[in-house]
Amino acid sequence: MNYLLILAGIQASAQVETPIVEEGAEATEISLNFIDLAIKGGWIMIPILALSVIAMYIFMERYFAIRRASKKDSNFMNRIRDYIHEGKMDSALALCESNDTPVSKMISKGIKRIGRPLNDVNAAIENIGNLEVSKLEKNLPTLATVAGAAPMIGFLGTVMGMIQAFYAMANAGNNIDVSLLANGIYTAMVTTVAGLIVGIIAYFAYNILVAKVEKVVFNMEATTTEFMDLLNEPIK
């Protein structure tokens, strides 16, 4: 009988003490915000952050520049045709200058070459078109470089973090503690994630801009063809 009472007392004391341990475990939970994680990534996060700023600047600057270049006036070529048929070259040039787009600059160069052989006119328009496309693609190679370099720098941080963790493990000997490995593991994981995030965003941004440039180039080629057909029309 006494033996049963002792067992009952032990079970009761265990049930009372269990919530206390759980409350202590909950009280020691650790939460990290974005800044804390970035700091734990170490100095390798600095070049990754710099690449993210460069990528954002290039994307925003190129996006609005290409958007301005892609403006299209549906009546532009109709008015150019009317001016040329009427012999009003000055009015046609003034219309091109007022638009200030790659297409208008190409047509302006073509109007200035009217009277010369058509091959010379076409060559002059193509030269201006190549220059305008080059302006539109400004800094796009840099954005592509960021897309490839950011993950590589993140992987570099991963290797450095793992080296740091193994070095701490080797120095600890038989007294290995998880806290000794924490800094190296944080560096390894955080830099990898940061590099991949910046690289993925830069990759999508690059492809968005390339697609917009190709759309502008297609419009330039279509307008050039229309202008050359206009010069080949018989005079009425």
VENCORFEN-V610795 format. One record per residue. N is the residue number from 0. RES is the residue in one small letter. PSI is psi in degrees with one decimal (none if undefined). BURIAL is b if it has 24 or more other ideal C-beta (glycine too) atoms within 12 Angstrom, else e. Layout:
n->(N,N)
res->(RES,RES)
psi->(PSI,PSI)
burial->(BURIAL,BURIAL)
This chain:
n->(0,1,2,3,4,5,6,7,8,9,10,11,12,13,14,15,16,17,18,19,20,21,22,23,24,25,26,27,28,29,30,31,32,33,34,35,36,37,38,39,40,41,42,43,44,45,46,47,48,49,50,51,52,53,54,55,56,57,58,59,60,61,62,63,64,65,66,67,68,69,70,71,72,73,74,75,76,77,78,79,80,81,82,83,84,85,86,87,88,89,90,91,92,93,94,95,96,97,98,99,100,101,102,103,104,105,106,107,108,109,110,111,112,113,114,115,116,117,118,119,120,121,122,123,124,125,126,127,128,129,130,131,132,133,134,135,136,137,138,139,140,141,142,143,144,145,146,147,148,149,150,151,152,153,154,155,156,157,158,159,160,161,162,163,164,165,166,167,168,169,170,171,172,173,174,175,176,177,178,179,180,181,182,183,184,185,186,187,188,189,190,191,192,193,194,195,196,197,198,199,200,201,202,203,204,205,206,207,208,209,210,211,212,213,214,215,216,217,218,219,220,221,222,223,224,225,226,227,228,229,230,231,232,233,234,235)
res->(m,n,y,l,l,i,l,a,g,i,q,a,s,a,q,v,e,t,p,i,v,e,e,g,a,e,a,t,e,i,s,l,n,f,i,d,l,a,i,k,g,g,w,i,m,i,p,i,l,a,l,s,v,i,a,m,y,i,f,m,e,r,y,f,a,i,r,r,a,s,k,k,d,s,n,f,m,n,r,i,r,d,y,i,h,e,g,k,m,d,s,a,l,a,l,c,e,s,n,d,t,p,v,s,k,m,i,s,k,g,i,k,r,i,g,r,p,l,n,d,v,n,a,a,i,e,n,i,g,n,l,e,v,s,k,l,e,k,n,l,p,t,l,a,t,v,a,g,a,a,p,m,i,g,f,l,g,t,v,m,g,m,i,q,a,f,y,a,m,a,n,a,g,n,n,i,d,v,s,l,l,a,n,g,i,y,t,a,m,v,t,t,v,a,g,l,i,v,g,i,i,a,y,f,a,y,n,i,l,v,a,k,v,e,k,v,v,f,n,m,e,a,t,t,t,e,f,m,d,l,l,n,e,p,i,k)
psi->(-46.5,-35.1,-41.1,-37.5,-38.3,-43.2,-40.4,-37.6,-38.6,-43.5,-39.6,-41.9,-35.5,-38.9,-32.1,-37.7,-23.5,-47.1,-32.7,-40.8,-40.2,-38.3,-38.6,-38.0,-41.2,-33.0,-23.5,12.5,139.9,132.3,140.3,134.7,-178.5,-41.3,-42.3,-41.7,-41.0,-39.3,-39.4,-17.7,-16.2,-170.1,-18.9,-17.1,-20.4,-52.2,-32.2,-41.7,-40.8,-40.8,-36.2,-38.3,-42.4,-45.0,-42.9,-42.1,-46.9,-43.6,-47.1,-43.1,-44.5,-35.7,-48.0,-31.5,-44.7,-34.1,-41.1,-38.7,-22.9,2.6,134.5,126.0,115.4,-24.8,3.9,-54.4,-31.1,-42.3,-38.9,-42.2,-43.9,-43.3,-41.4,-42.0,-31.6,-3.9,16.0,73.5,-35.8,-40.4,-37.2,-41.7,-39.0,-38.0,-40.5,-42.5,-31.8,-23.2,-41.0,56.1,163.2,-39.3,-46.2,-33.7,-37.6,-44.6,-35.9,-44.1,-38.3,-39.0,-38.9,-20.4,3.4,134.0,-19.9,171.3,146.4,-31.6,-37.5,-39.4,-46.3,-40.9,-40.6,-41.5,-41.6,-37.2,-44.8,-39.7,-41.7,-39.1,-41.4,-38.0,-39.6,-38.0,-40.1,-33.1,9.5,131.3,-1.4,-39.2,-35.0,-40.3,-39.8,-36.6,-41.3,-41.8,-33.1,-31.7,-35.8,-49.0,-34.8,-40.2,-37.9,-40.9,-33.1,-43.3,-34.2,-47.5,-43.2,-40.2,-40.6,-37.5,-42.6,-40.7,-44.1,-33.4,-42.9,-36.9,-40.4,-38.1,-23.6,-23.2,-127.1,-8.9,53.2,128.8,143.1,-34.3,-27.4,-28.8,-9.7,-45.8,-44.9,-40.8,-39.8,-47.2,-43.2,-47.8,-43.5,-43.9,-35.7,-47.8,-45.6,-44.9,-40.4,-40.4,-48.8,-42.5,-42.8,-45.2,-43.6,-35.4,-46.7,-40.4,-41.8,-46.6,-33.2,-45.4,-40.0,-41.4,-38.4,-38.5,-42.4,-35.2,-41.1,-41.6,-41.3,-41.2,-38.2,-43.2,-40.7,-40.7,-38.0,-44.1,-41.5,-38.7,-41.1,-37.1,-34.6,-40.8,-24.8,-5.9,142.9,143.6,126.7,none)
burial->(e,e,e,e,e,e,e,e,e,e,e,e,e,e,e,e,e,e,e,e,e,e,e,e,e,e,e,e,e,e,e,e,e,e,e,e,e,b,e,b,b,b,e,b,b,e,b,b,b,e,b,b,e,b,b,e,e,b,b,e,e,b,b,e,b,b,e,e,b,b,e,e,e,e,e,b,b,e,b,b,b,e,b,b,e,e,e,e,e,e,e,b,b,e,b,b,e,e,b,e,b,b,b,b,b,b,b,b,b,b,b,e,b,b,e,e,e,e,e,e,b,b,e,b,b,b,e,b,b,e,e,b,b,e,e,b,b,e,b,b,e,b,b,b,e,b,b,b,b,b,b,b,b,b,b,b,b,b,e,b,b,b,e,b,b,e,e,b,e,e,e,e,e,e,e,e,e,e,e,e,b,e,b,b,b,b,b,b,b,b,b,b,b,b,b,b,b,b,b,e,b,b,b,e,b,b,e,b,b,b,e,b,b,e,e,b,b,e,b,b,b,e,b,b,e,b,b,b,e,b,b,e,e,e,e,e)
